[in-house]
Each structure stands twice: as structure tokens, then as C-alpha cells.
């Protein structure tokens, strides 16, 4: 239900979004913040105490590597998961907290510089007394506009404002790179309208309790804003959203770039999907002059428009009111905040305790002015030598990938030539953007939290609308430097590694090289491989959506991908709680497999033909695999894991280890894995792709 300010890159990131905010240090009454130290693992980059030597590697490599450490994890009460890389999120969150406390130490009446603005934004969020005194008042203008809407065309116009405040829409509108013209932007239209995490929550009996919880939440929100007949209206809203869920595409279908590329004129959209007031919608989004759009889930949009046309106006108004209240809830009085927590965090993810206010403030400011925070973060916390070492690692991984492509036995020379051209054209971004975003035109007012949130969203949307007429600016970043994550954007043919991920357990300049090649090397290889997974392979060296594969090679790739997908379909993280979706997680699983292969090859290349040293009894190959497995040490609450199985394109941590290594030939001799052991796959059953 909450809208992201930045439009997501076309390919999924390496880490789970749920790990972005973690338990961290606290701030004292004097504004000082206890920033935890950078985590370190053992004496050579690996924590041997976290292993469970009672487990055979061939039966459960995740358990062998991480079993003791995972058993000892106590998930903090304000989180739905915790683990090794969450420690980096802890660190980043605490560092940003310190930055905001310092920036907020002054109190200008009208902040003008970026540090003054992030400080004022932070202080506004921390003023709970003011939020409590206002109640639902900040939402009144939006709710009054909904109540006053005379017809569905007027309501569609309010939906067109989804990107500049708290309004919601059944159809998401965004501006992103045109997949078949990667030097220009285009307007994209996609399905939306659901308050639960996925269509399955409305349609499958195992989620019936969550659906009922959502209806209770909608009832509470409508009561808090003084809506007529809260319980009856909430029931109608959930029934309406169930209709939307029935026609919405499944997430695995949305992963096909060809299926979701449907360019049309606005006149063609109006003719094909006549139930929705498209012109008022686009005018309200400041896109009134737009004559070309790209529909994503084409059949779903037509059906959603028809459902909209048939729905009673009072139901549509109640739906909009629920979503406005939900979007605004984190910034309102404690009654709203607690209602939101009880549903989103406790109800859906099993998180027992709400995060303290400063943690939520960090997230809010990060979302609204992330690059302003990032500019300070980089100056304080990202040493130049880390960037230089990463550049060398990237060069090593790129060379390893080139050699793997050249030596593939299942790919013909014509496709190889195109693949090598694409690899050679990769842009690699490390640490932070060359130019940080200019926030001088953004107005931040002390004491006006909801206004600051809305203005920051409107500022970002105006920036995106303005760039629609300009060539694509490929210097932009889709993540901030303080984000513990990484991504591949196939339309720009780039891989991006923010500063905050370049720390242990991913990257430690003092660690054994083999561990680094398994950890950050695996991550680099993962992101490079994303350009050649089942989605990324459909984009060429220029970022254009184009079929550059021979039919024979495409069939060969698909056969190998199907084998991998079947393996993951069989994995059941929770007995009776659902299995991994091999199609939904296909891209990440392919990238994980490619990542560890490339990390291993790059490490071998550094040896220059010499034998790898033995460290603590572990061979070089063993240490590469241990480095990869260590970064996935983690534990997730059952409800959160059930949600991930439906919504997350990443496999659960255990299978990002076990599901990967069993397809790597070198893993078998490294750990003496034998037939009869649980993870053993006969050579002809292993999924070899990259």
C-alpha cells in the first residue's frame, strides 16, 4: 500500500528488502548516539564458532557453516528477521541516526541547506506530542476531496495524484526507461489496488486469517477518520479488492519483460480499457500531454478498469479513504501508528514490538531525502581505499565471467559474441553517485511532518515528470549509499554496489582473499549474472529489450533454467507452510549460482597457478564456499517467511546456500560430498547455466 519514491530497477537486488532496518544503538537525552562497531568475523574473515561440525556438509551445508550461529540468534522484538548482514543494517541505521541527530541539533525557522532540511525533517518526526495533538487532521484535505468527488472521473483524478502524497490508485503510473528505447523515458502503467501483500492473500484459504485481519484494520482506520459505517464499508472494500486480486497477474508472470511491454497511445488505452477515466487520471499526474504509455499487465488493467466501472461510487470512495489513512498512518497520532503496526508488522510478519520512534524517523528521512543523507554518510564512513579494492575485485570477476562465457559448451558462437559484447559494456557503480541530488527546491517545514512527507514525494515525482522530455540520465542511482544492498539494472546494463554493503561479512580488506571472493565476489558475480538470468538475458549490450539469442541457445538456456526451477519448487522451508516458487525466484537463483561460480573462478585466477594456502585446516576452495554461506546466516519469523514465499523473488537463506552449492561441481570434492547424502546430485542432474 505504501508507495516507493524511487522507481525500482528492472532487476531484483541481491538482498531481501526486509533486512533494511535493524536493531541498533540508542540515542541519549543529550542527542549523542551509540554507533556500534563494524562487525568482524573470526581472525581471517570467517567465524568458525558459528559452524556446526556435527552436520555433514553434504547433508546440509547451511547447517554445517551457520548452524550454531543461527541457533544462537534471538530475533529482536522489533524485527521480523535477523542475521549476519542485518548487522550491517544495524550499523547503517545507527550511523544515519547519528547524522540526523547532529543535523537536527540546530533549529532554523526555515531550513535552506540539505543538512538543515534532513535535521528539520527528523525533528518533525520525533515530535510525537504534536502528532498526537493533531490526530487525523493532516488527512482532512485529502479525505474531504474524496468525499466531495461527484463521480468516478473525479475520483480517478484523485488517484492520479498517487505519487505526490497519500492518495492511492488502482493503476500505478510511473516514469522509467523505455525498455526498447533505453535512451529515453516512458510512462508505465501497472496493476495496483491491493492492501494485502499479494493476490494469494485474498484467494487462498491458508491466508484467510490474514484477510480477516486486514478487514479489521480497514475498519479501525475508517473509524479513526470518522468514515460512515466503518465495519460495513471495510467489508465492501475487502470484497472489492478481492475482485481486483482475481484479475491481477501472479508475480511470476510479471517477471517476463516481453509480456509486460505493451506500448499504446492513450487513445488506444481508452478504447481497450474504457471503464477508467484515463485522461483525468493522467492530467492529475501532470502527464496531460502524454500520448504514449506502456501497459505492463495488459489483461489485468482492462479487467481492473471494468471492475472500477461497475463498482458503486461509495465503495470506491471508502477504498480510497482506507488507503489514504494507511499511507498516512506512520506519520500521525499514536492510534494510527499502533493500528498500522498491529496489522503490517505484527499481524503479517509476526513482529512482536514496534520499533522505537527514532528508527522510524531514520526510515522516513531516508525515504524522503536519501541522497542528502548519503552525501554525509559517504564523507564520514566510506574510505576511498574500499572503492579502489572493489574496482579490482570487479575487474577480476568480469574477467572470470568472460572466460566462462567463452568456454560454455551449450552456447553457440553467435550468441556468445553478443553475450561478450554485453559483458564488456557493463557500467559498474561503486559506493556513491558522482553527483548527489539537489534538494534546494524542496521545502521542509519544521513541525510539519505529514507536509514534509507529502512535499518530498511531490518533489521526487516532479523531478521524474520533468525528466520525461530529456534523454535518460544514466548517472543516477536507484539506491542510496547507506543502503545495505546491490542491484543490476538491465536497461542501463549496469551493476551497482552502495557503500554500506562493502563491509564484513561481505567485504573485509583484512580477511583471507578466498573468503572475500566467496562473499563480496559472490555478490559481484550475482549482480553480473543478473544481466544474463531469465529476465536480464532478454536485454542486449545497449540495454534494449531485444532477442539476441539463436533459437537453439534460447532452448538450451530454458532447459537448464527449468531444471533449476524444479529443484527450488521442491524446497519446503516450513513444513505445511508452502514451498519455494521456482519461477518467482528463478532470476535470483540463477544469479546466486553464477555468483559463486564467478567468485570461485576469480579466486583461482589470483593464485596464478600456485596451490592455495590452507588456513585453519580449510583449503582455498572450502573457504570460498564458506565465505558465501556466511553472509546468509539468518533467522526469520514464520509469518514473515510465509509472506516471503509468496512475495519475495529471493529464496530463503538456507536455500541460497544449499540450493546453490549442490549445482557447483567444485563443491563436491571440496567437502567430500558423496552419493546418498541429502544434497548430492548426480552430475547429469546438476543445473549448469553460467
Secondary structure by P-SEA (a helix, b strand, c coil): ccccccccccccccccccccccbbbbbcccccccccccccccccccccccccccccccccccccccaaaaaaccccccccccccaaaaaaaaaaaaaaaaaaaacccccccccaaaaaaaaaaaaaaaaaaaaaccccaaaaaaaaaacccaaaaaaaaaacccccccccbbbbbccccccccbbbbbbbbbbcccccccccccccaaaaaaaaaaaaaaaaaaacccaaaaaaaaaaaaaaaaaaacccccccccccccbbbbcaaaaaaaccccaaaaaaaaaccccccbbbbcaaaaaaaaaaaaaaccaaaaaaaaaaaaaaaacccccaaaaaaaaaccccccccccccccaaaaaaaaaaaacaaaaaaaaaaccccaaaaaaaaaaaaaaaaaaaaaaaacccccaaaaaaaaaaaaabbbbcccccccccccccccccccaaaaaaaaaaaaaaaaaaaccccccccccccccccccccccccccbbbbcccccccccccccccaaaaaaaaaaaaaaaaacccccccccccccccccccccaaaaaaaaaaaaaaaaaaaaccccccccccccccaaaaaaaaaaaaaaaaaaaaaaacccbbbbcccccaaaaaaaaaaaaacccccaaaaaaaacccccccccccccccccccaaaaaacccccccccccccccccccc
